[in-house]
Amino acid sequence: MTKSIKILDNDYKQWVKELALRYRNSQIKASVKVNQELLRYYWELGKDISDKQADNKYGGKFYATLSMDLRHEMLDVEGLSETNIRYAKRFYNLYSQLITILPQLVEESRSLNLPQVFKQLNENGNNSNKPLMVEQNSELFELIKERIFSVPWGHHRYIIDKCSNFPQKAFFYLNQVLQNGWSRAMLLNFLDTNMYERQGNAQSNFSKSLPDTMSDLAQEITKDPYNFAFTGLTKPYNERLLKDTMLNNITSFLTELGTGFAYVGKEYRLQIGENENFIDLLFYNLTLSCYVIIEVKIGKFTFGDIGQLGGYVVACNHMLRKEGRDNPSIGLLICKEKDKIQAQYALESSSQPIAISEFELEKFYPEKVEGTIPTIAEIEIMLNENTKESNK
């Protein structure tokens, strides 16, 4: 057996590290490639089953039989269980709908911002029973498939279960996985919190207060309502406790806010003239290249909230925003409750870009303060007092 020698040369040590890193990167690339090829196989398998209507043609035992026959033909191949084959058909049927619901005009779009395309499609409406076809060899079609095949199969199964008949919703979550690197647990969490339905839903005046190139993107970073269940708050709380708890769970808070938010500070001090002011929460959004001022109110929205927040937005533009680097600052008011008509009037009254959203804590807990329902100890005290009264 040949003995190894210890090489002390620094260049050699660095080279070994580079070789190890190169190998790990090649493993990751190989894993991604294997996943893509597997998904292409599932896609074609699902397409065959749908085109041939094989499950109808061959009866109720078709999936179990096909699984057994395929595994007999390919003894060393995994992933051909009856369950996976059923998912393969659902996989193809779900995402193939994307190819027929997009309008022809998006073929001319070079940005290929698919989530925005879907948003425009929803706004314009597509009530026709005749599908709007996209060519099978189009750039858009290939991009759709490329993204679909870049997400792990386990993630797809969660998405299929939750978005079975909603291809646009499925594609939204698929893009979130790709952009944010969500684990399956993270994906399941956001599926359960209806993130798709909440995304971009805040009431705002962005369309009239921001440049066209920024207003749509600004709207997309909002949610309504925000889900603050991660705070674990179920008892009475004030604004300071809520904000402290959010920041103690900063990773969860940033994840709920969405992509691109960088935390700047809490109760951020602004010296405006002779007055000292404090912003609840200050963030910088890297996607929009602007400051985002967040005010949190545990009560119901009032007209006065807009005036305060608008003043902070103006102050940040004067004191923090760097011309040529930063876009106009925006304000986000997150309150426990709002009247939509009152909120709309307030937004129309302000020239500053502001959005208003509500927040929710854990939905499973009733909105009652501690003490509304007596505890067992309190019941026992009342019973003892009643007993004493009756014995007098």
C-alpha positions in Angstrom: 0.0 0.0 0.0 1.4 3.4 -1.1 1.7 5.9 1.7 0.5 9.4 1.1 2.7 12.4 1.8 1.6 15.7 3.4 2.0 18.6 1.0 2.4 21.9 2.9 2.5 24.1 -0.2 -0.3 26.8 0.1 -1.1 26.8 -3.6 -1.6 23.1 -3.4 -4.0 23.4 -0.4 -6.0 26.1 -2.1 -6.2 23.9 -5.2 -7.6 21.0 -3.2 -10.3 23.3 -1.7 -11.2 24.5 -5.2 -11.4 20.9 -6.5 -13.7 19.9 -3.6 -15.9 23.0 -4.2 -16.0 22.2 -7.9 -17.1 18.6 -7.1 -19.8 19.8 -4.8 -21.1 22.2 -7.4 -21.1 19.4 -10.0 -23.1 17.3 -7.7 -25.7 20.0 -7.3 -25.8 20.5 -11.1 -26.2 16.8 -11.6 -29.0 16.6 -9.0 -30.8 19.5 -10.8 -30.3 17.8 -14.1 -31.6 14.5 -12.9 -34.7 16.3 -11.4 -35.3 18.0 -14.7 -35.1 14.9 -16.7 -37.4 13.0 -14.3 -40.0 15.8 -14.5 -39.8 15.7 -18.3 -40.5 12.0 -18.1 -43.4 12.6 -15.8 -44.7 15.3 -18.2 -44.6 12.9 -21.2 -46.1 10.1 -19.1 -49.0 12.3 -18.0 -49.4 13.5 -21.6 -49.6 9.9 -22.9 -52.2 8.9 -20.3 -54.3 12.0 -21.1 -54.0 11.7 -24.9 -54.7 8.0 -24.9 -57.4 8.4 -22.2 -55.7 5.3 -20.8 -57.3 5.4 -17.4 -60.8 5.3 -19.0 -59.8 2.8 -21.6 -58.2 0.2 -19.3 -60.4 0.4 -16.2 -60.0 1.1 -12.5 -56.9 -1.0 -12.0 -55.0 0.8 -14.8 -52.6 2.8 -12.6 -51.6 -0.2 -10.4 -51.1 -2.4 -13.4 -49.0 0.2 -15.3 -46.9 0.8 -12.2 -46.3 -3.0 -11.8 -45.5 -3.4 -15.5 -43.1 -0.5 -15.7 -41.2 -1.6 -12.6 -41.0 -5.1 -14.1 -39.4 -3.7 -17.2 -37.1 -1.4 -15.3 -36.1 -3.2 -12.1 -33.5 -0.6 -11.0 -35.7 2.5 -11.5 -37.5 4.3 -8.7 -40.3 6.7 -8.8 -42.8 4.7 -10.7 -45.3 3.9 -8.0 -49.0 4.0 -8.6 -49.2 7.2 -6.6 -46.5 9.0 -8.7 -48.1 7.9 -12.0 -51.4 9.3 -10.9 -49.6 12.6 -10.0 -47.9 12.5 -13.4 -51.3 12.8 -15.1 -52.4 15.6 -12.7 -49.0 17.3 -13.2 -49.4 17.4 -17.0 -53.1 18.4 -16.9 -52.4 21.2 -14.4 -49.5 22.9 -16.1 -50.5 22.2 -19.7 -53.4 24.6 -19.2 -50.9 27.4 -19.0 -50.2 26.9 -22.7 -53.8 27.7 -23.6 -54.8 30.5 -21.3 -52.2 33.2 -22.3 -53.2 35.9 -24.8 -51.2 36.1 -28.1 -50.0 39.6 -27.2 -47.6 38.2 -24.6 -45.6 36.6 -27.4 -44.4 40.1 -28.2 -43.2 40.8 -24.7 -39.5 40.5 -24.4 -39.5 40.8 -20.6 -41.4 37.5 -20.2 -42.6 38.6 -16.7 -45.1 35.7 -16.4 -46.6 36.6 -13.0 -47.3 40.1 -14.4 -48.8 38.6 -17.5 -51.2 36.5 -15.5 -52.1 39.6 -13.4 -52.9 41.5 -16.6 -54.9 38.5 -17.9 -57.0 38.5 -14.7 -57.6 42.2 -15.0 -58.6 42.1 -18.6 -60.8 39.1 -18.2 -60.9 36.0 -20.4 -64.5 34.9 -20.4 -64.3 33.3 -23.8 -64.8 29.5 -24.0 -62.3 29.4 -26.8 -58.7 29.1 -25.5 -56.1 31.6 -26.7 -53.4 29.4 -28.1 -49.7 29.9 -27.7 -47.4 28.1 -30.2 -45.8 24.9 -28.8 -42.4 26.0 -30.0 -42.7 29.6 -28.7 -40.1 31.2 -26.4 -42.9 31.6 -23.8 -43.8 28.0 -23.9 -40.2 26.9 -23.5 -39.8 29.3 -20.6 -42.9 27.9 -18.9 -41.6 24.4 -19.2 -38.1 25.3 -18.1 -39.4 26.8 -14.8 -41.8 23.9 -14.2 -38.9 21.4 -14.6 -36.7 23.3 -12.2 -38.8 22.7 -9.1 -38.4 19.4 -7.2 -41.1 16.7 -7.6 -41.9 16.7 -3.9 -42.8 20.4 -4.2 -44.9 19.8 -7.2 -47.0 17.2 -5.4 -47.8 19.8 -2.7 -48.7 22.4 -5.3 -50.8 19.9 -7.3 -52.8 19.0 -4.1 -53.5 22.6 -3.2 -54.0 24.1 -6.7 -55.4 21.2 -8.7 -57.7 23.2 -11.0 -55.9 26.6 -10.8 -52.9 26.7 -13.1 -52.1 30.4 -12.6 -52.1 29.9 -8.8 -49.9 26.8 -9.2 -47.5 28.8 -11.4 -47.4 31.6 -8.8 -46.2 29.2 -6.1 -43.8 27.5 -8.5 -42.1 30.9 -9.1 -42.0 31.7 -5.4 -40.1 28.4 -4.8 -37.6 29.3 -7.5 -37.2 32.9 -6.4 -36.9 32.3 -2.6 -35.5 28.7 -2.4 -38.4 27.5 -0.3 -38.2 24.1 1.3 -41.3 21.9 1.1 -42.2 22.9 4.7 -42.0 26.6 3.8 -44.1 26.0 0.6 -46.8 24.1 2.6 -46.9 26.9 5.1 -47.6 29.6 2.4 -50.1 27.3 0.6 -52.0 27.0 3.9 -52.0 30.8 4.5 -53.5 31.5 1.0 -50.5 33.7 0.0 -51.7 33.8 -3.7 -55.0 35.3 -2.7 -53.4 37.8 -0.4 -50.6 38.9 -2.8 -50.8 42.4 -4.2 -54.2 43.0 -2.6 -53.5 46.0 -0.4 -55.6 49.2 -1.1 -53.2 51.8 -2.4 -52.8 54.9 -4.5 -49.7 53.7 -6.2 -51.2 54.0 -9.7 -51.5 57.8 -9.3 -48.6 58.5 -7.0 -45.8 56.5 -8.6 -44.3 56.3 -12.1 -45.9 53.6 -14.3 -42.6 51.6 -14.3 -42.8 51.3 -10.5 -46.4 51.3 -9.5 -47.2 47.7 -10.6 -44.1 46.4 -8.9 -44.9 48.3 -5.7 -48.4 46.9 -5.7 -47.1 43.4 -6.1 -44.9 43.6 -2.9 -48.0 44.2 -0.8 -50.4 41.7 0.8 -53.8 41.9 2.4 -54.1 40.6 5.0 -50.7 40.0 6.4 -50.4 36.9 8.5 -48.6 37.5 11.8 -49.5 34.1 13.3 -45.8 33.5 13.7 -45.8 35.9 16.7 -47.8 33.4 18.7 -49.8 36.3 20.3 -53.2 35.2 21.5 -53.6 37.4 24.7 -54.1 41.2 24.9 -51.2 43.1 23.4 -50.2 46.6 22.6 -48.3 47.9 19.5 -44.9 47.8 21.2 -45.4 44.1 22.1 -46.6 43.2 18.6 -43.6 45.0 17.0 -41.2 43.5 19.4 -42.5 40.0 18.8 -42.4 40.5 15.0 -38.7 41.6 15.2 -37.9 38.8 17.6 -39.0 36.5 14.8 -37.4 38.7 12.1 -36.8 35.8 9.7 -40.5 34.9 9.7 -41.4 38.6 9.5 -39.2 39.2 6.5 -40.5 36.0 4.8 -44.1 37.2 5.3 -43.2 40.7 3.9 -41.8 39.0 0.8 -38.8 39.1 -1.5 -36.3 41.9 -1.4 -37.0 43.5 2.0 -34.0 44.5 4.1 -34.5 45.6 7.7 -33.2 49.1 8.5 -34.5 49.8 12.0 -37.3 49.9 14.5 -38.6 53.2 16.0 -36.2 54.8 13.5 -35.4 58.3 14.7 -36.0 61.3 12.4 -35.1 64.8 13.6 -37.5 67.0 11.7 -36.9 70.6 12.6 -37.0 70.9 16.3 -39.2 67.8 16.7 -38.0 64.2 17.3 -40.1 61.6 15.4 -39.9 57.8 15.4 -40.9 55.5 12.5 -42.4 52.2 13.6 -40.4 50.0 11.2 -38.1 51.1 8.4 -37.1 48.8 5.5 -35.4 49.1 2.2 -36.8 47.1 -0.7 -34.0 45.9 -3.0 -36.4 45.1 -5.9 -37.9 48.6 -5.9 -34.7 50.4 -4.8 -36.7 52.5 -2.2 -37.3 52.9 1.5 -40.5 51.3 2.8 -42.0 53.0 5.9 -44.2 50.6 7.9 -46.6 51.8 10.6 -48.4 49.1 12.6 -51.8 49.9 14.3 -53.5 47.4 16.5 -56.8 49.2 16.2 -59.1 50.3 13.4 -57.8 52.6 10.6 -58.5 56.3 11.0 -58.0 59.3 8.7 -55.2 60.6 11.0 -53.1 57.5 10.3 -52.6 58.5 6.7 -51.4 62.1 7.6 -48.8 60.7 9.9 -47.5 58.1 7.5 -47.5 60.6 4.6 -45.4 62.9 6.6 -42.9 60.1 7.3 -42.7 59.3 3.6 -41.9 62.9 2.7 -39.3 63.1 5.5 -37.5 60.0 4.3 -37.4 61.4 0.8 -35.7 64.5 2.1 -33.5 63.0 4.7 -32.6 59.4 3.5 -33.3 59.1 -0.2 -30.2 59.5 -2.4 -31.0 61.1 -5.8 -30.1 58.8 -8.7 -29.8 55.7 -6.4 -33.2 55.5 -4.6 -36.7 55.6 -6.0 -39.5 57.5 -4.1 -40.2 56.1 -0.7 -43.5 54.3 -0.1 -45.6 53.9 3.0 -47.4 50.8 4.2 -50.0 51.0 7.0 -50.8 47.6 8.6 -53.9 47.8 10.9 -56.1 45.3 12.7 -59.2 46.5 10.8 -60.2 49.0 8.1 -63.3 50.3 6.4 -62.5 50.0 2.7 -64.5 53.1 1.7 -62.8 55.2 4.4 -59.4 53.8 3.4 -60.1 54.7 -0.3 -61.1 58.3 0.6 -57.9 58.6 2.7 -55.7 57.3 -0.1 -57.3 59.7 -2.6 -56.5 62.6 -0.2 -52.8 61.9 -0.1 -50.2 62.7 -2.8 -47.7 60.3 -1.2 -47.5 56.6 -2.3 -49.2 54.7 0.5 -50.9 51.2 0.9 -53.2 50.1 3.6 -53.5 46.4 4.7 -55.0 44.5 7.6 -53.1 41.9 9.7 -54.3 38.6 11.2 -53.0 36.6 14.1 -53.8 32.9 14.5 -57.2 32.4 12.9 -58.0 29.5 15.2 -58.2 31.6 18.3 -61.3 33.7 19.0 -60.8 37.4 19.0 -61.5 37.8 22.8 -59.3 39.3 25.4 -58.0 37.3 28.3 -60.7 37.3 31.1 -63.7 37.0 28.7 -63.9 33.3 29.3 -63.2 32.4 33.0 -60.5 30.0 33.7 -61.0 26.8 35.9 -59.4 28.6 38.8 -61.7 31.5 38.5 -64.8 29.2 38.3 -63.6 27.5 41.5 -63.2 30.8 43.3 -66.7 31.9 42.2 -68.2 28.6 43.4 -66.5 28.9 46.8 -67.7 32.4 47.2 -71.3 31.3 46.3 -71.0 28.5 48.8 -69.9 30.9 51.5 -72.8 33.2 50.7 -75.3 30.4 50.9 -74.0 29.2 54.2 -74.3 32.6 55.9 
